[in-house]
C-alpha cells in the first residue's frame, strides 16, 4: 500500500508543489479583486460578476489539485477519466459561483452585523463542500493498477478546515490591497489545507492482476490541460493586478483631491446615516470648535438643535432627493451660537460588509446665509432703485403711487405727480462724456432730495427724466410751490470737473382724481403737461389740461400718420412759378410739399412741417422732397431751375453734400438746374461751418437763395461773406406795398443792396396788380405769388405756359459775392 501524504517529501516534486501553491494564490487574488469590483456595481449586474468570480476560483482550485497530483511520483501508470475530470472542473466553478451569490458579493463593508457573519459562514461552508467535492471527484477520475481508499476522518476534517478558512476570508473587508491579500491567503490556505489533509487520508492499494491502461487522459494530457488553465489564470491575474493598481492609485488620488476640495469649500458638510455622523469636513469642525475626528461617530443631536434633528429624520423617512433650506443656530464648543442654513441631500453608500447597498445616507450642507441674504437684498434693491442715483425707479414709484392713490381715494384726498427733465443735459453729456453726465445726475438727485417731505417720493425714470410723488396733497397750490422750488434749485449753476454749467428744468403736474384715477394715467398726463411747459418757453411749470391733452393726442396721431405718409403715397410736390417781373414769363419753379391725408384731406404745411421738425422726421422727409423734385425736374420739357428748401436739421447732416450728389446722379438732373433755398436761421451759431458748406454747394454748380430775407437776424455781413445768388423778400413786406411807407422803404433798400452785390431779388407773395406794378417800377427782377401762378403738380406746370417759358441761364452758376 502507498500512503500518498507519506510520499510528500520523498515522492513528490517540490517544484510542482510550489507551483500548485502559487497558482492557487494567484487565482484567489484575482477572485478577491473581482469580488471587490462587484461590490461597486448595480444589483442587476451582480450575477455576472458572481459567475466570473466562480470561474476564476473554480479553475484555480481545479488547476491546483491536478498540479499537486502531477507532483506525485508513485511509480504507477496513472490516467484520468475525461468525463469525471471535466465534471470535477464544472463542480468547482458552479459551487464557487453559488457561494459568492449566497455571500451577496463582498465589497467595502465589514462584518459588523449578525446577518453578515451568517452569510459569510454559509458561503464558506459552500466553498468548503465545493472544494471537497471537486477534490474527491478528481481523485475518483484516476485510473491506475489498484484502487484508492480514503479515511472518513480525514475527509471530514479537510472539509471543516477548508470551510472555516473560506468563511474567515469571506468575512474580511476588501477595501484596500493589504486586506485583499490577506483574504486571498486565507482562501488559498483553505484550498491547500483541504487538498493535503484529504491526500493524507488517501491510500493507493495495488491490485494483484495485470492492469490494462484504458483510453483515459494520461499525465501528459493532464499536464497540457493544467498548463493552459495555469496560463489563463496567470494572464487574468496579471491584468487584474495591473488594473487594480491603476484603479487603487487613481482612487487614492481622487479621494485625496475630493478631501482637499471638501475641506477648502466655504460651507460646512457632514454625512450621517440614521442620525450617526459618518464624516465631517474641516470648515464645519472649525465652526463648531471641535476636531473633525471627535465628531465622527456621534449623533447629529450633538451639533444640531432638536428642531433640525427632527426635520432631518423626517426627510430621511420620506427619502427626498433634496430638502428645502432650514435656518437654525449651531452652538460651538465655546458656547457661541451661529445662525446657519442647512440643507440635506440623499446619497447612497455600500454597507460595512460591502455585499449590498447600504441604507440611505444623507449629506448635509451647513451654510452661512449672511452673504446670500445680502445678495438677495441687493437684488431686491436694484430691482426697485436706480443704479446710479439710488433713487426709486419707475417700478417702486408706481407701487408707492398705487398705495398713496388707494389711501387718498378712500379718505377723499388727492395726490400729485410731477414730471421733469433737464434742459441742455445732452450738451453737458456730449461735452464731458458719460462720466460727467453721471456726476450731473447725482448732483440733481441730491438737490431734489432736500426739497421733498418724508412721505414724498423722488424717482428717476431714465436718462434725465425724474418724477416726484406728493402722497398727501393739501391743495393744488402745494404742488405749484414744490414745482417752483424744483425749478429754482435746478436753475442754480452746477460745478462739474472744474467747469460751471447752467441748466434748468420744466415741470408738468397732474393731480388726482381730476387728472386721472390710475397711476399710469397720472404719469402720462404729467408728462403731457411737461411737454406743454417746454413748448411754452421752458423754466416754468404747467398743470395738465384735458383740452390741451386732446390736442396733443391729435398731434401725436398726426405725427404717426406723417411717418407712414411716404410709404402710403399720400405726399406729392406742387411747383409755384418764379417769373420775370416785366414779361411775366416763368424762369424757375419752387417745389412745395403737399399732404393729402386719407381722413383729414389736405393738411397745411404750416401744421405738419413744424411737427416733422419737432419729431426728427424732417430729415427723411426733406430727402424725399429733394429726390422727388430732382427726378421730376429732370423730365421737364424746358431746362429751367427747380428750387428746393433745405431745413435746419438737413443742413446739420454731416453727409449732406454726399446725399445731394447722390440724388443728382441718380435723377440725372444737372447741378446747375438745382437751387437750394436756406433761411437766415441756418447761418446763426455755426457760421464757419455754414460758410464752408455753402461754398461747397456753389463749387458743385448749385445756385443758392437766401429765403425770407428781413424776417430773422438779417445782417449785411451774411450777404457779403456768403455766396448767395439770390435774395427772396418775405411776403410780409410785399403785402404792405401800396399801404404803408415802411414796407416800400424796406423793399427799396433790399433792391438797392442786391444791385450793389450783384444778386438777383425775388419778391414773394405777389397777389395784386398794384404790388406787381410797384415792384416793376422799382426794377425788381423776379416775382412769385398767386397773381403769377398757384402751386400745381409737375404735370400741369407747363400746360398753360408753353409760350411763356424763359428759363434762367443755367449754363454757368452766378459768381459768388
Secondary structure, DSSP 8 states (H G I E B T S, - for coil): -EETGGGTTTTB-HHHHHHHHHHHHHHHHHHHHHHHHHTTS-GGGHHHHHHHHHHHHHHHHHHHHHHHHHTB--SS--EE-HHHHHHHHHHHHHHHHHHHHHHT---S--S-SHHHHHHHHHHHHHHHHHHHHHHHHHHHTEE-SEEEEE-HHHHHHHHHHHHHHHHHHHTS--SSHHHHHHHHHHHHHHHHHHHHHHHHTEEEEE-SS-----SSEEHHHHHHHHHHHHHHHHHHHHHHHHHHHHHHHHHHHHHHHHHHHHHHSSSEEEEEETTEEEEE-HHHHHHHTS-HHHHTTSBGGGTS-HHHHHHHHHHHHHT-SB---EEEEEE-TTS-EEEEEEEEEEE--B-TTSSSB-S-EEEEEEE-THHHHHHHHHHHHHHHB-TTT--B-HHHHHHHHHHHHHHHHHHT-EEEEEEEEETTHHHHHHHHHHHHHHHHHHHHHHHHHTTS-TT-EEEEEETTEEEEEEEEES-HHHHHHHHHHHHHHHHS-EEETTEEE---EEEEEEETTTT-SSHHHHHHHHHHHHHHHHHTTSS-EEE--HHHHHHHHHHHHHHHHHHHHHHHT-EEEEEEEEEETTT--EEEEEEEEEEEETTTEEE-HHHHHHHHHHHTTHHHHHHHHHHHHHHHHTT-SS--EEEEE--HHHHT-TTHHHHHHHHHHHHT--GGGEEEEEEGGGGSS-HHHHHHHHHHHHHHT-EEEEEEETSSS--HHHHHHS--SEEEE-HHHHTTTTT-HHHHHHHHHHHHHHHHHT-EEEEE---SHHHHHHHHHTT--EEESTTT---B-GGGTTTS-TTSB-----SS-----
